[in-house]
Amino acid sequence: MKKEGPSRQRRLARIFRASLFFILPSSCLTFNSCTRENICNTPFGDGAIINIYQPDFNALTNIGGTVTINRGYKGIFIRRTTFSDFVAFECACPNDNDVRLEPDPDWDGAVLRCRACGSLYETEYGQPLEGSASGCPLYEYNTHFDGYTLEIYN
């Protein structure tokens, strides 16, 4: 079975994130807001293969729907972004890998919150929004959707 490549929107998002790789370190040097200890090396675990039409994953049948599964290192947060695209992020906090991020109920699945450090992360690209977030984005798993089955992998 041949996998289709990511959509144009996903490719542009990846280019945007890649450009942040070069911009953020230089902004840290300019504004002295980052320390050398803030190295992004969030642990991750095994992915998963799920049928989104199973009852546990029914929220993923709608655009914007989210679920968190007990896979990966501390869990995997999954969000449907378009008809055919999904994002999947590791739930381990980049600031403290022993803490599991949880969806913030005030943001309806659009934000993950760390109850230990108070950081907030948006769930479109995994970027930190506020709190003591170190500038490290969430670890993003790759996804492939064939219309029924969502594959989440490294």
C-alpha positions in Angstrom: 0.0 0.0 0.0 1.6 3.3 -1.1 1.2 6.2 1.4 0.1 9.5 0.1 2.3 12.5 0.9 1.1 15.2 3.3 -1.2 17.8 1.9 0.0 21.2 0.8 -1.2 22.8 4.0 0.8 20.3 6.1 3.9 20.8 4.0 3.7 24.5 4.5 3.2 24.0 8.2 6.3 21.8 8.3 8.3 24.5 6.4 7.1 27.1 8.9 8.1 24.9 11.9 11.5 24.2 10.2 12.0 28.0 9.8 11.3 28.4 13.6 14.3 26.1 14.2 16.5 28.8 12.9 14.6 31.8 14.2 14.0 30.7 17.8 17.7 30.1 18.7 18.7 33.5 17.4 15.9 35.2 19.3 17.0 33.4 22.5 20.5 34.8 22.0 19.1 38.3 21.3 16.6 38.5 24.2 18.4 36.2 26.7 15.1 34.4 27.4 16.5 30.9 26.9 19.1 29.0 28.7 21.4 26.2 27.5 19.4 23.7 29.6 16.4 24.2 27.4 17.2 21.5 24.9 14.2 20.0 23.1 14.5 16.3 23.6 11.1 15.2 24.7 10.9 11.4 24.9 8.4 9.6 22.7 7.1 6.1 22.4 5.3 3.7 20.1 2.6 5.1 17.8 -0.7 3.4 17.1 -3.1 2.4 14.4 -6.7 3.2 15.2 -10.1 3.0 13.4 -11.7 6.4 13.9 -15.1 4.9 13.6 -14.7 2.8 16.8 -16.7 4.2 19.7 -13.5 5.3 21.7 -12.4 7.4 18.8 -15.7 8.7 17.5 -14.8 12.3 18.3 -12.3 12.1 15.5 -15.0 11.7 12.9 -15.5 15.5 13.1 -13.1 18.2 12.1 -11.7 19.7 15.4 -12.5 16.5 17.3 -9.8 15.3 19.8 -8.9 12.2 21.7 -6.0 11.3 24.0 -4.8 7.7 23.8 -2.6 5.7 26.2 0.3 5.2 23.8 3.6 7.0 23.3 5.5 8.0 26.4 2.8 9.8 28.4 0.0 9.5 25.9 -0.8 10.8 22.5 -3.1 13.7 21.9 -4.8 13.5 18.4 -6.8 16.2 16.7 -8.5 16.2 13.3 -7.6 19.4 11.5 -9.2 18.9 8.1 -11.2 16.2 6.3 -8.1 14.2 5.7 -5.5 15.6 8.1 -4.7 14.9 11.7 -2.0 16.0 14.1 -0.7 13.8 16.9 1.4 15.1 19.8 3.3 13.4 22.6 1.6 14.4 25.9 4.9 14.6 27.9 5.6 18.2 28.9 8.8 19.5 27.2 9.6 21.2 30.5 9.1 18.2 32.7 8.9 14.9 30.9 7.4 13.2 33.9 4.2 15.3 33.7 1.4 14.5 31.3 -0.2 17.3 29.4 -4.0 17.5 29.5 -6.5 19.2 27.2 -7.6 22.5 28.8 -11.4 22.4 29.1 -11.6 26.2 28.6 -10.1 25.8 25.1 -12.2 22.9 23.8 -9.2 20.7 22.7 -7.3 23.6 21.1 -4.8 23.9 24.0 -2.9 21.4 26.1 -2.0 22.5 29.7 0.8 21.3 32.0 -0.6 21.2 35.5 3.0 21.3 37.0 4.6 24.2 35.2 1.4 25.9 34.0 2.6 26.1 30.3 0.0 26.1 27.5 0.6 24.5 24.1 -1.6 25.1 21.0 -2.6 21.9 19.2 -2.3 22.9 15.6 1.5 23.0 15.5 2.5 22.2 19.1 4.0 25.5 19.9 4.1 26.9 23.5 1.7 29.8 24.2 2.4 30.9 27.7 3.7 29.8 31.1 7.2 28.6 31.8 7.3 26.9 28.4 10.9 26.7 27.3 10.4 27.4 23.7 10.4 23.7 22.9 7.4 22.6 20.8 5.6 19.4 21.6 6.9 16.2 19.9 4.8 15.6 16.8 4.2 12.1 15.5 3.6 11.5 11.8 0.1 10.5 10.7 -1.4 8.8 7.7 -5.2 8.5 7.2 -6.7 6.2 4.6 -10.4 7.2 5.2 -11.0 4.8 8.1 -7.7 4.0 9.8 -5.4 6.5 11.3 -1.7 5.4 11.6 0.4 7.3 14.1 4.1 6.7 13.8 7.6 8.2 14.4 
